Amino acid sequence: MIREIENDILSIRQTLSDVWDLLTEQEQQLLLTSIKTRLCRKNGIIYHMGDEPNYIFCIVKGNVKLSKEGVGGRQQITRMVRVKEFFGYRSSFANQPYTTDAYALEETILLCIPLPVAKKIITQNNAVSIYFLKELAFYLGIAEESTVNLTQKHLRGRLAETLIRLKKSFGFTEDGQTLAITASREDLASLSNMTTSNAIRTLSAFAQEELVKTSGRRITILNEKELIRISEIG
């Protein structure tokens, strides 16, 4: 479920801080007058695969997962999106329907930039267009690396790789060890290209070896150095 909420100019500027200073005063004003702020409940759908893009999105608060249905209806997570990151723009810029489903992992606040506005700014502002080119190149590099890692590594290497990637992307909570993002065992399995039962067994083995500690969906990393080693040897 998604509902529109009142725009907060300060939140908009803070969330878009990576590109805000690249904009002219006129472009900033255009964004402020056209952007929509929306609240999405936990597990709420943001868009479905096959939908026509109307917006590109940026996260003010919360986390989003992008997934694609594979063989036998199995959902494969293609990306986990965090605060201040954009998503939904590849299909938008390619003039294609969305190729993934987007869900809120928790209560999430989104900035929704109308596609005509985004395209106008990108067309006329070279600095912003270069920003998005770099974004696309960065995530293409991650996708290429993931393809190799998640097809050639053994189960332990895959799950260790996933935990390290989640730590790099989302960081820790205030204790400096617990992942700031909570993920279901099904999501961990999808991110690691394994079955849920294998993900549960492998995570339990890591817990027994005191590499991690689990409490529901919370995962605390106790020995990051060893997880990196396991990931590297595959």
C-alpha positions as CSV (number, residue, x, y, z in Angstrom):
1,M,0.0,0.0,0.0
2,I,1.3,3.5,-1.0
3,R,-0.2,6.8,0.1
4,E,1.0,10.3,-0.7
5,I,2.2,12.4,2.2
6,E,3.1,16.1,2.6
7,N,6.4,17.1,1.0
8,D,9.2,18.1,3.4
9,I,11.5,20.4,1.5
10,L,14.5,19.8,3.9
11,S,14.1,16.0,3.5
12,I,13.9,16.3,-0.2
13,R,17.2,18.3,-0.3
14,Q,18.9,16.0,2.1
15,T,17.8,12.9,0.3
16,L,18.9,14.3,-3.1
17,S,22.1,15.8,-1.8
18,D,24.3,13.8,-4.2
19,V,22.7,15.5,-7.2
20,W,21.1,18.7,-5.6
21,D,24.2,20.8,-6.0
22,L,24.5,19.8,-9.6
23,L,21.2,21.4,-10.4
24,T,20.6,25.0,-11.4
25,E,18.3,27.1,-9.3
26,Q,15.5,26.7,-11.9
27,E,15.9,22.9,-11.9
28,Q,15.8,22.7,-8.1
29,Q,12.6,24.7,-8.1
30,L,11.2,22.4,-10.8
31,L,11.9,19.4,-8.7
32,L,10.4,20.9,-5.6
33,T,7.1,21.7,-7.4
34,S,6.8,18.4,-9.2
35,I,8.1,15.8,-6.9
36,K,5.8,13.6,-4.8
37,T,6.5,12.1,-1.4
38,R,4.9,8.8,-0.6
39,L,4.7,6.3,2.3
40,C,4.8,2.6,1.5
41,R,3.9,0.1,4.2
42,K,6.1,-2.9,4.9
43,N,5.9,-5.5,2.1
44,G,4.0,-2.9,0.0
45,I,4.4,-3.1,-3.8
46,I,5.9,-0.1,-5.4
47,Y,5.7,-1.3,-9.0
48,H,5.2,-4.6,-10.8
49,M,7.3,-6.1,-13.6
50,G,5.6,-5.1,-16.8
51,D,4.3,-1.7,-15.5
52,E,5.0,1.3,-17.6
53,P,7.4,3.7,-15.8
54,N,6.0,7.0,-14.7
55,Y,8.5,8.0,-12.0
56,I,12.1,7.4,-10.9
57,F,12.4,6.8,-7.2
58,C,14.7,7.8,-4.3
59,I,14.5,6.5,-0.8
60,V,14.1,9.0,2.1
61,K,13.6,6.3,4.8
62,G,13.6,2.5,4.7
63,N,14.8,-0.1,2.3
64,V,13.5,-1.6,-1.0
65,K,14.2,-4.9,-2.7
66,L,14.0,-5.4,-6.5
67,S,13.3,-8.9,-7.6
68,K,12.6,-10.8,-10.8
69,E,10.6,-14.0,-11.2
70,G,12.7,-16.9,-12.6
71,V,12.1,-20.5,-13.5
72,G,9.3,-22.2,-11.6
73,G,8.1,-18.8,-10.2
74,R,11.1,-18.5,-8.0
75,Q,11.9,-14.9,-7.1
76,Q,15.5,-13.8,-7.6
77,I,16.6,-10.6,-5.8
78,T,18.5,-8.4,-8.2
79,R,19.2,-5.5,-5.9
80,M,18.7,-4.2,-2.4
81,V,18.2,-0.4,-2.3
82,R,19.0,1.9,0.6
83,V,18.4,5.4,1.7
84,K,19.4,8.2,-0.8
85,E,19.7,5.6,-3.6
86,F,17.8,5.9,-6.9
87,F,15.9,3.0,-8.5
88,G,13.5,2.4,-11.3
89,Y,15.5,4.6,-13.7
90,R,17.1,2.0,-16.0
91,S,13.7,1.0,-17.5
92,S,12.6,4.6,-17.5
93,F,15.6,5.8,-19.5
94,A,15.4,2.8,-21.9
95,N,11.7,3.5,-22.6
96,Q,10.9,-0.1,-21.4
97,P,8.4,-1.5,-18.9
98,Y,9.9,-2.4,-15.5
99,T,11.8,-5.7,-15.6
100,T,11.5,-6.2,-11.9
101,D,9.1,-6.0,-9.0
102,A,9.9,-3.5,-6.2
103,Y,8.8,-4.1,-2.6
104,A,9.3,-2.1,0.6
105,L,11.2,-4.3,3.1
106,E,9.9,-2.1,5.9
107,E,7.9,1.1,6.2
108,T,9.5,3.3,3.6
109,I,9.2,6.9,2.4
110,L,9.9,7.5,-1.3
111,L,10.6,10.5,-3.4
112,C,8.8,10.0,-6.7
113,I,10.2,12.2,-9.6
114,P,7.9,12.4,-12.6
115,L,9.6,10.8,-15.6
116,P,9.2,13.8,-17.9
117,V,10.8,16.1,-15.3
118,A,13.7,13.7,-14.7
119,K,14.3,13.3,-18.5
120,K,14.2,17.1,-19.0
121,I,16.8,17.7,-16.3
122,I,19.1,14.9,-17.5
123,T,18.8,16.1,-21.1
124,Q,19.8,19.7,-20.3
125,N,22.3,19.1,-17.4
126,N,25.5,17.3,-18.3
127,A,26.6,16.9,-14.7
128,V,23.4,15.1,-13.8
129,S,23.5,12.9,-16.9
130,I,27.1,11.9,-16.0
131,Y,26.0,11.1,-12.5
132,F,23.4,8.6,-13.7
133,L,25.9,7.1,-16.3
134,K,28.3,6.5,-13.4
135,E,25.4,4.9,-11.4
136,L,24.5,2.6,-14.2
137,A,28.2,1.6,-14.7
138,F,28.6,0.9,-11.0
139,Y,25.6,-1.4,-10.8
140,L,26.5,-3.1,-14.0
141,G,29.9,-3.9,-12.5
142,I,28.3,-5.3,-9.3
143,A,26.0,-7.4,-11.5
144,E,28.9,-8.8,-13.4
145,E,30.8,-9.6,-10.2
146,S,27.8,-11.2,-8.6
147,T,27.2,-13.4,-11.7
148,V,30.7,-14.9,-11.3
149,N,30.7,-15.2,-7.5
150,L,27.2,-16.7,-7.2
151,T,27.7,-19.3,-9.9
152,Q,31.3,-20.4,-9.1
153,K,31.5,-20.2,-5.3
154,H,30.4,-23.0,-3.0
155,L,27.4,-22.4,-0.6
156,R,29.6,-21.0,2.3
157,G,31.4,-18.6,0.0
158,R,28.1,-17.4,-1.5
159,L,26.5,-16.7,1.9
160,A,29.7,-15.1,3.3
161,E,29.8,-12.9,0.1
162,T,26.1,-11.8,0.7
163,L,26.7,-10.9,4.3
164,I,29.8,-8.8,3.4
165,R,27.9,-7.1,0.6
166,L,25.0,-6.2,3.0
167,K,27.5,-4.8,5.5
168,K,29.1,-2.7,2.8
169,S,25.8,-1.4,1.5
170,F,23.8,-0.9,4.6
171,G,26.4,-0.8,7.4
172,F,25.9,-1.7,11.1
173,T,23.6,-0.5,13.8
174,E,24.9,1.5,16.7
175,D,26.6,-1.6,18.2
176,G,29.0,-1.7,15.3
177,Q,28.3,-5.4,14.6
178,T,24.6,-6.0,13.8
179,L,23.6,-5.5,10.1
180,A,21.4,-2.4,9.8
181,I,19.2,-4.2,7.3
182,T,17.0,-7.1,8.3
183,A,16.5,-9.8,5.7
184,S,14.4,-13.0,5.8
185,R,16.0,-16.3,5.2
186,E,14.3,-16.4,1.8
187,D,15.9,-13.1,0.9
188,L,19.3,-14.3,2.0
189,A,18.8,-17.4,-0.1
190,S,17.8,-15.4,-3.1
191,L,20.8,-13.0,-2.7
192,S,23.1,-16.0,-2.4
193,N,21.6,-18.0,-5.3
194,M,20.7,-21.0,-3.1
195,T,17.6,-22.7,-1.7
196,T,16.1,-21.4,1.5
197,S,16.9,-24.7,3.3
198,N,20.6,-24.4,2.3
199,A,20.7,-20.8,3.4
200,I,19.3,-21.7,6.8
201,R,21.8,-24.6,7.2
202,T,24.7,-22.5,6.2
203,L,23.8,-19.6,8.4
204,S,23.3,-22.0,11.3
205,A,26.8,-23.4,10.6
206,F,28.2,-19.9,10.7
207,A,26.5,-19.3,14.0
208,Q,27.9,-22.5,15.5
209,E,31.4,-21.4,14.4
210,E,30.8,-18.1,16.1
211,L,31.2,-16.1,12.9
212,V,27.7,-14.6,13.3
213,K,24.9,-14.5,15.8
214,T,21.2,-14.4,14.8
215,S,18.1,-13.2,16.6
216,G,15.1,-13.5,14.3
217,R,16.0,-11.5,11.2
218,R,18.8,-9.7,12.9
219,I,22.3,-10.9,12.0
220,T,25.3,-9.8,14.1
221,I,28.7,-10.3,12.5
222,L,31.2,-11.6,15.1
223,N,34.1,-12.4,12.8
224,E,34.1,-10.3,9.7
225,K,37.7,-11.2,8.8
226,E,36.9,-14.9,8.6
227,L,33.8,-14.3,6.6
228,I,35.9,-12.3,4.1
229,R,38.3,-15.2,3.9
230,I,35.5,-17.7,3.3
231,S,34.1,-15.4,0.6
232,E,37.5,-15.0,-1.1
233,I,38.4,-18.7,-1.2
234,G,34.9,-19.5,-2.5
